[in-house]
Amino acid sequence: MTKLAVVAGLAMLAAGCAYQPQGEVVMACSDYIGRPISDRIAAYGAPKTVVRLSPAEVGYTFLTKTTTYSGGEVYYTTNYMVGSNAHRTPVYATTTTCQGTFVTRAPYDALPVEQRIIVDVR
């Protein structure tokens, strides 16, 4: 009987050890370097501003926030007086932010967006 009490105690302790919410996380936007700016625009929408940084560079400023939810899995506890009970783990929201100016090489304004490759993120 004591083994059962120890196992039940450990199970309850493990069920209470959910991870802490991570809150807001800043993504490294450098994974877009080497890809056309049109991929970034298609994925997250229009930029906040477009500025010519130099005669050969154009900067696209973006601010993107994405929220994902994790948790909510079902786990069961056993109560020998009543039976088993279904519970859910807490649901946590994690917001990722990608912000910065994506620098592309564009020596002239008529260069199509599909050909403007991201060379830096500031």
C-alpha positions in Angstrom: 0.0 0.0 0.0 2.9 2.4 0.7 4.3 1.7 -2.8 0.9 2.7 -4.2 0.9 5.9 -2.2 4.5 6.8 -3.3 3.6 6.1 -7.0 0.5 8.2 -6.7 2.4 11.0 -5.0 5.1 11.0 -7.8 2.4 11.0 -10.5 0.7 14.1 -8.9 4.1 15.8 -8.6 5.0 15.1 -12.2 1.6 16.4 -13.4 2.2 19.7 -11.7 5.6 20.2 -13.4 4.3 22.0 -16.5 6.8 24.3 -18.2 6.7 28.0 -17.6 5.3 30.3 -20.4 8.1 31.7 -22.5 6.3 35.0 -23.3 7.7 37.1 -26.1 10.6 35.7 -28.1 12.5 37.7 -30.7 13.2 35.6 -33.8 16.4 35.8 -35.7 15.3 37.1 -39.0 18.6 36.2 -40.6 17.0 33.1 -42.1 15.7 35.3 -44.9 19.2 36.4 -46.1 19.8 35.1 -49.6 16.1 34.8 -50.4 14.1 37.3 -52.5 12.2 40.0 -50.6 9.1 38.8 -52.4 9.2 35.7 -50.2 9.1 37.8 -47.0 6.3 40.0 -48.4 4.2 36.9 -49.4 4.7 35.3 -46.0 4.0 38.3 -43.7 2.4 41.0 -45.8 3.5 44.5 -46.9 6.4 46.2 -45.2 5.8 49.1 -42.8 8.2 51.4 -44.8 10.4 51.2 -47.9 13.4 53.4 -47.9 16.3 53.8 -50.3 19.4 53.5 -48.1 22.0 54.2 -50.8 22.1 54.4 -54.6 22.4 50.6 -54.7 20.4 49.5 -51.6 16.7 49.5 -50.6 15.5 48.8 -47.1 12.2 47.2 -46.2 11.1 47.7 -42.6 8.9 45.0 -41.1 7.3 44.3 -37.8 5.6 40.9 -37.5 4.1 39.2 -34.4 2.9 35.7 -34.4 1.2 33.9 -31.5 1.2 30.2 -31.1 -0.5 28.2 -28.4 0.9 25.1 -26.7 -0.5 22.8 -24.0 -4.0 21.6 -23.6 -3.1 17.9 -23.6 -5.3 15.5 -21.8 -4.0 13.5 -18.8 -5.9 11.2 -16.5 -5.8 10.7 -12.7 -7.3 7.8 -10.9 -9.4 8.1 -7.8 -10.3 4.7 -6.5 -13.4 6.1 -4.8 -14.9 7.6 -7.9 -12.9 6.3 -10.9 -10.7 8.2 -13.4 -10.8 11.9 -14.1 -9.7 13.6 -17.2 -7.7 16.9 -16.9 -6.0 19.2 -19.4 -2.6 20.8 -19.0 -2.5 24.6 -19.1 -2.5 26.4 -22.4 0.3 28.9 -22.9 0.6 31.6 -25.6 4.1 32.2 -27.1 4.5 35.4 -29.2 7.4 35.6 -31.6 8.4 38.9 -33.0 10.4 39.5 -36.2 11.4 43.1 -36.7 14.0 45.0 -38.6 15.1 46.4 -41.9 15.7 43.9 -44.7 18.4 45.3 -47.0 18.3 44.4 -50.7 20.5 45.3 -53.6 18.5 47.3 -56.1 20.7 49.5 -58.3 17.6 50.9 -60.0 13.9 51.3 -59.1 12.6 49.2 -62.1 14.3 46.0 -60.8 11.4 43.5 -60.1 10.7 42.6 -56.4 11.3 38.9 -57.2 14.9 39.8 -58.2 15.7 41.8 -55.1 17.7 39.4 -52.8 18.0 40.1 -49.1 21.7 40.7 -48.2 21.4 42.0 -44.6 19.0 42.5 -41.7 19.5 45.5 -39.5 
